[in-house]
Amino acid sequence: MFLRGEIRASELWLVVIAALVGAAAGLATIAIGMAAHGLQELFYNIDFDERLSALTRIDPWRLVALPLGGAVLVTAGWLWGRTRRATPVDPVEANALRGGQMSLRDSLFVAFQTVVSNGFGASVGLEAAYAQIGGALASITGRAFNLRRSDLRTFVGAGAGAAIAAAFGAPLTGAFYAFEIIIGSYTIANIAPVVAAALAATLMTRLANFEPMVVRIGATQDLLLSHYLLFAGLAWSAPSSASA
C-alpha cells in the first residue's frame, strides 16, 4: 500500500514504471514478430532475413497455407465465442470509454489472431497485435498500482506507443501514436511517461538485435534549390486554396 501511494504521488515513479512497461512492450513486440515470421519461414520457406511481402515468386502449392490459416481462425473464433461473450477492447476504445481498462486474456487472443493471419500469409500487418499487447500490459500494470483514471489512460497510451516504437525502431513515431491515437491529447504530465516507454521499448529491440520493420526509400536524384522553391510555393498556396 505504501508503494502504491508513493507511485501515485510521484511523477518520477510514474516515469520509471512507464519505462519498465515500455521495455515489456518491446519484448512482447519481439515475440510477436518472431512468431509470425517463424510461421512464414515454415510455410513459405523464406530465410530469416527475408520478408514475405518482398518475394517475387511463391511455389503455388505453398498457397494452401492461406485456407489453412483461415480454418484455424474460424475454429479459434468459434471456440472463443463459446467461452467468452465479450468483444475484445482495443486501446483506443479502452481509453475513450473504459478509463484504460483492458483484458490481458482478450488481448492475447487478438494477438493470436493477428499472428496467425500474418504468419499464414494473409495481407495483414502486425500493428494491431503490437498495440493491443502493449496497451494491455500497461493497463494491468497500472491497475496493479491502483493508478488514477487519468494516469491509467496515459499508461495505456504509453504501452501501445512503446510497442509501435519497438516495431518500427522509431521512438518519436511511437510517442506521437500514443498522443494522437490512443490518449488523444498532449499535456505536460503525459509527455515524460510516454517518451520514456517509447525509448525503453526501442532500446530493448536494440539489445535483442531485433531488426524492426524499416521502409527503405531511394531518391532518384538530389534535391536542388529549385525543388525547395517549388515546395515553398506549394506550402504558401495551400492555405489560400483551402480557404477558397
N, C-alpha and C positions, 0 to 999 in steps of 0.2 A: 504493500500500500504506500509506503514511504517513497519507493522508487517511482511509482505511478504519479504521485503528487509532484515529485521533482521534475519529471519529464513534462508534465502538463504546464508547470510554472516556468520552465526554462526553454527559451528559443534555441539555445545551443544544444540541449539534449535532443530536441526535435530534429535538428540538422544531423546529428550523429546517427540517430535511429533511421532517418531517411536515407543516409548514405549506406547503412547496412541493408536496408530494404532494396536499394538500388543494386548493391552487389549481389543479393539473392536473385533479383530480377535478371541480372546479367547472366548468372549461372543457369537460370531457367531458360533463357533465350538460347544459350549454347546447347542445352539438352534438346530443346525442341528442334533447332536447326539440324543437329546431328541425327536425330531420329528420322526426320523427313528425308534428309539426304541419304541416310542408310537404306531406306526403302527404295529410293530411286536407284541407288547402286545395285540393289538386289534385283529389281525388276527390269531395269534398262541397261545394266552392265556399263555404267559410266564410272569414270575414275573419281577419286576423292576430290580432286581439284576442278572437276568439270561441273557445268551447270546443265541441267536437263533442257532448259529453255534455249540453250545455245547450240544444241545438237542440230546438225544439218540433215541427219538421216537416222531413222529408227527402224529396226527389223520389225516388219508388220506383225509377226506373231507375238511380239512383246506387248502389243497394244491390248492384249487380253487382260492386262493389269487394270485397265480403266473400268470395265464392267465388274471385275472382281472387287475393286475398291468401292464401287457403288453398292455392291451386295453387302460388303462389310458395314458401310454406313447405314444402309436401310435396316439391317439386323440390329446394329447397335442402337439406332434411334428407336426401334420398336421395343427393345428390352428396356431402354431408358424410360420410355413413356409408361411402361407398366409399373415402374418402381418410383418414378419421380414426375409429379404432375406439373410442378412449377417450371416456367420457362427460364433458362439461364439469363442472368442480368449482366450486361456488358458495363465497362467502366463509365461510359457516358451516362447511361440510364441510372447507374448506381449513384453517381454524384448529383444528377439532376432531380431524382425522385426519391432516393432512399438514404440520403445522407452519407454516402460512401459505403453502404453495407453490401458486401459481395460474398458469395458462397465459394469456398475453395473446391468443393466437390463438383459443383456445376461448371466452374471454370476449367477444371481438369477434363471434363467431358468435352467442352468446347475446344480445348487444345487437342484432344484426341481426334475429334472430327477434322480439324484443320490439318493435322499431321497426316492422317490417312488420305485426305483429299490431295494434298500436295505430294505426298510420297508415292501415291499410286499413279501420279501423272496428270491429275486434273489441273486446269489453268486457274489455280487458286494460290494466293500468296499466304505467307505465314504471319502477317502482321496482326491479324485478329487474335491468334494464339499468343503471340508475344504480349500484346497489350492486356489481354484477358488475365494471363497468369501474373504479370507484373502488378496489375491493379488488385488482384485477389490477395497476393502476398502482402501488399501494403495494407489492405483492408483488415485482414486478420491480425496483422501486427498492431495496427492502430487500435483495434478493439481490445486486444490483449492488454494494452497500456491504458485503456479507458480514455482515449483522447476525446476532446471536444468535437462536435459535429464539423466545425469549420476546419479543424486540424486533420480530421479523418478524410475529408474531401481533398485536402491538399496532399495527403499521403497517397491516396488512390491515384491522383494525377501524377505524383512523383514516381510511383511504381510503374504505371503504364508508360510514362515518358521515358523512364530508365530502360525499359525493355526495348522500346523503339530505338533509343540511342545505341544500345548494345548491338541491335540487329544491323544497323547501318554504319556503325562506327562514327556517329555524328551526335555528340552530346548537345550541341545547340539545337539541332533538329528535334531531338527527344524532348528537350526542355520546352520549346515552343509548341510541340504537340501536346504536352501536358497543359500548358497555359491556355491554348486556344481551343482545343478539342475536349479535353477532359474537365478541367477546372472552369474554364470559360471566363477567366479574368486574370489580370495582372495586379498583384499587390506586393508591398514591401515584405509582408510576412511570409508569402509563399515562394519568393524567389530563391532564398537560400536552401530550403529543403529540396526543391525540385532540381536545382542545378547540382547540388551535392549528390543526389541519387543518380542523375544522368552521368556525371563524371565517374562515380564509383562503378556503374554498370559498364561503361566503356573501358575502364581500367581492367575489369575482370576479363573482358574479351582479349585485351592485350596480353594479360598474364597467361591466359589459357592458349594463346597463339591461335585464336579463332578468327578466321577471315570473315568480316562482315560482308553483307551484300553491297557491293560497290558498283556504281554505274560509271563506266569509263566513256568519256566523250572526247573525240579527237577533232580539233579545229582544222578546217580545210585550208585556212590561210590566216596570217597575222592580221590583227585589227589595226587599222590605220586611223589617222586623225579624222579623216572624212567620215569614217564609220561612227566615231563618237559624236560628231556633229549631227549626223542623221539621228542617232539615238536621242540626243538632246532635243532635236526638233520634234520627234515623236512624243517625248515626255511633256514638252511645252504645249503641244496641240491637244493632248489627251483631255485635260480638264475642260478646255473650251468646247471640245466635241461632246463631252458628257453633259455639259450644262445646256447645250443646244438641243 
